[in-house]
């Protein structure tokens, strides 16, 4: 009994993508993507004073094996003891809901997921088109 495997085609598109990644050509695309999402988050953030909305930012970290985009919001409130700095991001209170000092409950408002999901889907499609035959 013998097994025969035939393969056709090549890895031209995959190799091109990998070369671009090595040469950091993707960094510009990631930076543009992160800026677009940041602007969309600013627009979607509920506004009372506008401080939380204007506090969005992002960081791109590249290591040997991965690249990570982290969206940040620097508007914090002291209390609730979210972390060791005793500061809690206002965004977490908006997204998860919270109690007030008067005993009222502010319902959750997950405005982040509906904003980010379409951007992620589109970016995923763009990357897929880069590695497959258009």
C-alpha positions as CSV (number, residue, x, y, z in Angstrom):
1,X,0.0,0.0,0.0
2,X,1.3,3.4,-0.9
3,X,0.2,6.9,-0.1
4,X,0.6,9.7,-2.6
5,X,0.3,13.4,-1.9
6,X,0.2,15.9,-4.6
7,X,0.4,19.6,-4.0
8,X,-0.2,22.5,-6.4
9,X,0.4,26.2,-6.1
10,X,2.7,28.1,-3.9
11,X,2.9,30.2,-0.8
12,X,3.6,33.5,-2.6
13,X,0.9,35.5,-0.7
14,X,1.8,34.0,2.7
15,X,5.5,34.7,2.1
16,X,4.8,38.3,1.0
17,X,2.7,38.9,4.1
18,X,5.4,37.4,6.3
19,X,8.1,39.5,4.6
20,X,6.0,42.6,5.2
21,X,5.5,41.7,8.8
22,X,9.2,41.3,9.2
23,X,9.8,44.7,7.6
24,X,7.2,46.3,9.8
25,X,5.1,47.4,6.9
26,X,2.1,46.2,8.8
27,X,2.8,48.6,11.7
28,X,1.4,51.5,9.7
29,X,-1.8,49.6,9.0
30,X,-2.1,48.6,12.7
31,X,-1.5,52.2,13.7
32,X,-4.2,53.5,11.3
33,X,-6.5,50.7,12.6
34,X,-5.9,51.6,16.2
35,X,-6.5,55.3,15.5
36,X,-9.8,54.6,13.7
37,X,-11.0,52.5,16.6
38,X,-9.9,55.1,19.1
39,X,-11.9,57.8,17.3
40,X,-14.9,55.5,17.2
41,X,-14.7,54.9,20.9
42,X,-14.5,58.6,21.6
43,X,-17.6,59.1,19.5
44,X,-19.5,56.3,21.2
45,X,-18.6,57.0,24.8
46,X,-21.5,58.5,26.7
47,X,-20.8,62.1,27.5
48,X,-21.6,64.0,30.6
49,X,-18.5,66.2,30.9
50,X,-16.7,64.7,27.9
51,X,-13.7,63.8,30.0
52,X,-14.0,60.1,29.6
53,X,-14.6,60.4,25.9
54,X,-11.5,62.5,25.4
55,X,-9.3,60.1,27.6
56,X,-9.1,57.3,25.0
57,X,-5.7,56.2,23.7
58,X,-3.9,53.1,22.5
59,X,-0.6,51.4,22.7
60,X,0.9,49.0,20.2
61,X,3.4,46.5,21.6
62,X,5.4,44.2,19.3
63,X,7.4,41.2,20.6
64,X,9.2,38.5,18.8
65,X,6.0,36.4,18.2
66,X,3.1,38.8,18.4
67,X,1.8,42.4,18.2
68,X,-0.8,43.6,20.7
69,X,-3.0,46.7,20.5
70,X,-4.3,47.9,23.9
71,X,-6.9,50.6,24.0
72,X,-6.6,52.7,27.2
73,X,-8.8,55.3,28.9
74,X,-7.0,57.5,31.5
75,X,-10.1,58.9,33.2
76,X,-10.1,57.2,36.7
77,X,-12.0,57.7,39.9
78,X,-10.5,57.0,43.3
79,X,-12.3,54.2,45.1
80,X,-13.9,50.9,44.3
81,X,-10.3,49.6,44.6
82,X,-10.0,48.1,41.1
83,X,-6.2,48.0,41.3
84,X,-3.3,48.6,43.6
85,X,-3.4,52.3,42.8
86,X,-6.9,52.4,44.2
87,X,-8.1,53.8,40.9
88,X,-11.0,52.6,38.8
89,X,-11.4,53.5,35.2
90,X,-14.7,55.3,34.6
91,X,-15.2,53.2,31.5
92,X,-15.5,50.1,33.6
93,X,-18.2,51.7,35.7
94,X,-20.1,52.7,32.6
95,X,-19.8,49.3,30.9
96,X,-20.4,47.2,34.0
97,X,-22.9,49.4,35.8
98,X,-22.4,50.7,39.4
99,X,-24.0,51.9,42.5
100,X,-24.0,55.5,43.5
101,X,-23.3,57.0,46.9
102,X,-27.1,57.7,47.2
103,X,-27.9,54.0,46.7
104,X,-29.0,54.2,43.1
105,X,-28.0,51.6,40.6
106,X,-26.7,52.9,37.2
107,X,-27.4,50.1,34.6
108,X,-24.6,48.8,32.5
109,X,-24.0,50.3,29.1
110,X,-21.7,48.2,26.9
111,X,-20.9,50.7,24.2
112,X,-17.5,49.2,23.5
113,X,-18.3,45.8,22.0
114,X,-20.7,47.2,19.3
115,X,-18.0,49.7,18.3
116,X,-15.0,47.4,18.2
117,X,-16.6,44.3,16.6
118,X,-17.2,45.7,13.1
119,X,-13.6,47.1,13.0
120,X,-12.2,43.7,14.0
121,X,-14.3,41.9,11.4
122,X,-13.1,44.3,8.7
123,X,-9.5,44.1,9.7
124,X,-9.7,40.3,9.8
125,X,-11.1,40.3,6.2
126,X,-8.3,42.7,5.1
127,X,-5.6,40.5,6.5
128,X,-7.2,37.4,5.0
129,X,-7.3,39.1,1.6
130,X,-3.5,39.7,1.9
131,X,-2.7,36.0,2.4
132,X,-5.2,34.6,-0.1
133,X,-5.6,35.0,-3.8
134,X,-7.8,38.0,-4.4
